[in-house]
């Protein structure tokens, strides 16, 4: 049976505090790279790995870092993890590395990674920090994949296009043609399509939350406009 604290971390990362749907952090890579499932999944997993390594490292040395230099130290740790991921992708999946381009090094400045390191890993145990980072990263990856799938279907009429960039030429036959002889929908693969797609996914999440609140007999939270 899952402990309540562990269940809380899982639910927060995947749903309640999902970085892409609730916290709205890291929108730049989320909107720029989510034009296909393969790109979205690759960047999401890379970000998750960096978050886990950085959170574990910070949790281990958190009591040794002076408070005054904690942010530069955290950024240095994140940058070291990103460098390892960047060089590994360059070596083993070079075609995919070229497609993702600058967004791999930019994980260093991704506010999701730094926010979880500062808000959680610097105050909690190593195990809890790694779990939190994994769930937050997977929550972001899930949003990226769903958004990438929607944009790829509407924009190209396919799924898993570009899979050969990660798995080799043999994977070209694994591309799924959802709409045969599709001429494409340009808006879906452009940045405005990403904004529209993400907005619809956020609206769907809020609608599901409203239904759940109604079934429980409690009113859904109302966001008041700032004065």
Secondary structure as the mmCIF struct_conf table of DSSP 4:
data_model
#
loop_
_struct_conf.conf_type_id
_struct_conf.id
_struct_conf.beg_label_comp_id
_struct_conf.beg_label_asym_id
_struct_conf.beg_label_seq_id
_struct_conf.end_label_comp_id
_struct_conf.end_label_asym_id
_struct_conf.end_label_seq_id
HELX_RH_AL_P HELX_RH_AL_P1 UNK A 4 UNK A 11
HELX_RH_PI_P HELX_RH_PI_P1 UNK A 12 UNK A 16
TURN_TY1_P TURN_TY1_P1 UNK A 17 UNK A 17
HELX_RH_PI_P HELX_RH_PI_P2 UNK A 19 UNK A 23
HELX_RH_AL_P HELX_RH_AL_P2 UNK A 27 UNK A 33
TURN_TY1_P TURN_TY1_P2 UNK A 34 UNK A 35
BEND BEND1 UNK A 36 UNK A 36
HELX_RH_AL_P HELX_RH_AL_P3 UNK A 37 UNK A 61
HELX_RH_3T_P HELX_RH_3T_P1 UNK A 62 UNK A 64
BEND BEND2 UNK A 65 UNK A 65
HELX_RH_3T_P HELX_RH_3T_P2 UNK A 67 UNK A 69
HELX_RH_AL_P HELX_RH_AL_P4 UNK A 70 UNK A 92
HELX_RH_AL_P HELX_RH_AL_P5 UNK A 94 UNK A 100
TURN_TY1_P TURN_TY1_P3 UNK A 101 UNK A 101
HELX_RH_AL_P HELX_RH_AL_P6 UNK A 102 UNK A 105
HELX_RH_3T_P HELX_RH_3T_P3 UNK A 106 UNK A 109
HELX_RH_AL_P HELX_RH_AL_P7 UNK A 111 UNK A 116
HELX_RH_PI_P HELX_RH_PI_P3 UNK A 117 UNK A 121
TURN_TY1_P TURN_TY1_P4 UNK A 122 UNK A 123
BEND BEND3 UNK A 124 UNK A 124
HELX_RH_AL_P HELX_RH_AL_P8 UNK A 126 UNK A 156
BEND BEND4 UNK A 157 UNK A 157
STRN STRN1 UNK A 158 UNK A 159
BEND BEND5 UNK A 160 UNK A 160
TURN_TY1_P TURN_TY1_P5 UNK A 161 UNK A 163
HELX_RH_AL_P HELX_RH_AL_P9 UNK A 164 UNK A 167
HELX_RH_3T_P HELX_RH_3T_P4 UNK A 169 UNK A 174
STRN STRN2 UNK A 176 UNK A 177
BEND BEND6 UNK A 178 UNK A 179
TURN_TY1_P TURN_TY1_P6 UNK A 180 UNK A 181
HELX_RH_AL_P HELX_RH_AL_P10 UNK A 186 UNK A 189
BEND BEND7 UNK A 190 UNK A 190
HELX_RH_AL_P HELX_RH_AL_P11 UNK A 191 UNK A 216
TURN_TY1_P TURN_TY1_P7 UNK A 217 UNK A 217
HELX_LH_PP_P HELX_LH_PP_P1 UNK A 219 UNK A 221
HELX_LH_PP_P HELX_LH_PP_P2 UNK A 223 UNK A 226
#
